[in-house]
Amino acid sequence: MPFDFTSTTFGIREERLGSLVGYVGSIRDLAEQSCRGSLKDRGRCFSQSSSCDAGCAMGYITHIRDVAMINHAPSGCTAPASAIVTMQTQLADKRSLPYNTVVLGTDLNESDTIFGAAAGLKQTILETWERYKPSAIFVTTSCVSGIIGEDVDAVISEAAEMLPVPVVPIHCEGFKSKVWATGFDACDHAILSAIVKPPQKKGNFVNFKNFNESARADIVEMFESIGVKTFFLYSNTTIEEISHISEALATVSICGTLCSYLGNGLLEKHGVPYINTINPLGVVGFEAWFREVGRVIGKEAEAEAYIERERAIYIPKLEQVREKLKGRRVVLGMGSSFAFQIARVVQELGMEVAYVTSWHYDSRYDDGNPPPHVQHLAASSPVDFPVNIADQQNFELMNILNTYKPDLYLGRHGGTSIWAIKQGVPAIFMADEYMAFGYKRTLSFAYTILDRITNRSFEKNLTARIKLPYTGWWYAQDSGGMYEEAR
Ligand code: SF4
C-alpha cells in the first residue's frame, strides 16, 4: 500500500487511487474499466465552482474537540470557520460534552505573498498555545501558502521544539487535488503520522469512522449485544483517545470514501484489520458487513444471532412498503461511496435507478482493489443504468433530471436537492449518513420516500412560481456531449 508516514505529505487521490471527476458511461462499464485500470478523467469545456480539499480537511479535523487548527491562508479560505465550529459545538452539546477546539487563520495578504509569512505563522502557533493550551495544534495549508512555496514544515518543526504538544501540518492546498475527499486523507495522514501511538495492549473495541454519529446509541447497543465496545471517530473525540486507535480489534466505517486511508493505513502501520466490504446501508449491505465484522473479530455466531433477531422484526415490514414503492424511478447525486451504495438500497426497495451522478470516483481503494460496492452493484443490478461523474456540476444535474424525469431525486451534500425541487422533482436531502443504516433505518428510509413521492404539493407550488435560469436550448443538449476527449 502506498503509505509513507515518515513524510508530512502524501499522494493525492488522483495519484494513489486513479480518481476522476469527469466520466459518462454506465455502471457496468465503470466496474469493468475499474478492474482493467483503463478509466481516464475527462475534461469539461465548462465548469461551475465546486468544493476544495482544504475545506474538507478543516471540516473534518475540527470534529476533534480539544485541538487548535490554524489555517495558513487568506481570510476567505477560513470563512467557513464559524459554520464549522457552530456545527461541531452542537454535535458535542448533543452528548453534553465540552467543545474546546479553536479555529484560527493567519490571514495572508498581498505583502505575505511576496515576502512570505513564516515569522507570522510561527508567532501564531506560539500565541495559540499561550492562549488556548490545546492538546495538539494542526496547521492546514492553502493554495496561497502552496503557490508562494512557504516552508510550513520548517516553521512547524521550530515551533514544535518549543511546545509540549504535537504541532502537525496538514498539507491540503486547494489546488493540489480536484477531489475534495483528498482532504479526509490529509487529516488521516496527519493523525496516523503524529498522533496514533503503537498499541500497548489489545482493546475490546472497534473503531467506527463516520461523520456526525447520529446513530451512535443504536450502534453502541448493537455492538454491545455481541460483546464489543465502539469508538466513533473523529466526532467528539480527544487527542488522547485517538492516540489509542491502534489497539482496536478492527476498523469499520459508514463510507468507503471516508475510511480508505485511515483503515488501510492503520492496517499497514499497526496491523488493525480493516472491514472493507460493501457498507452497512440497506439490508444486503448491512448483513454482508456485519457478518464480516463477526468473522474478523471472532464473533460469527453472535453476529448471526443478531441478524436473525432483526430479520424477524423488520423484513416483513420492509416487504409491505416495498410493494408500494415498486417501479418508482430514482436519480441519485452523491459522493463516490454513497451514490452507489444508496443505488443498491433503491433497488432493494423495489425501485428503479434511472441515473447515478457521483461527485467523484476512485478507481481503486488503498488496498489496490476496485470499490467493492461498484463491483457488487454492476453484478446485481437488473439493468446497466447510466452513470456520470461530476463534482457537483448542478447544470449537468438539471439536464439529467429534465431528460430522465424521475419520480424522486436523492441527494447528499447541500445545494443539489433544492434545484431538483425547483424543477418539479420530489427530492430528499440525505444529510444524515445513517439514514439507510441497518434494518430499522432502512425501513424508516422507505417510509420517508413513500411520504415524499405521495405528497407532491410543495414542488408543484414552487415550480409554478419560479423561473429557472435554464433555457430549452440547454435542456435539449446531450449531457454526455459536454466532455472533451479522455486525457
Ligand atoms: S484553499 Fe484554495 S481552493 Fe480552497 S478556498 Fe482557499 S483559495 Fe479556494
Residues whose N, C-alpha, C, O or C-beta is under 5 A from the ligand:
A	BS01	SF4	C52 A54 C77 S142 C143 E173 G174 F175
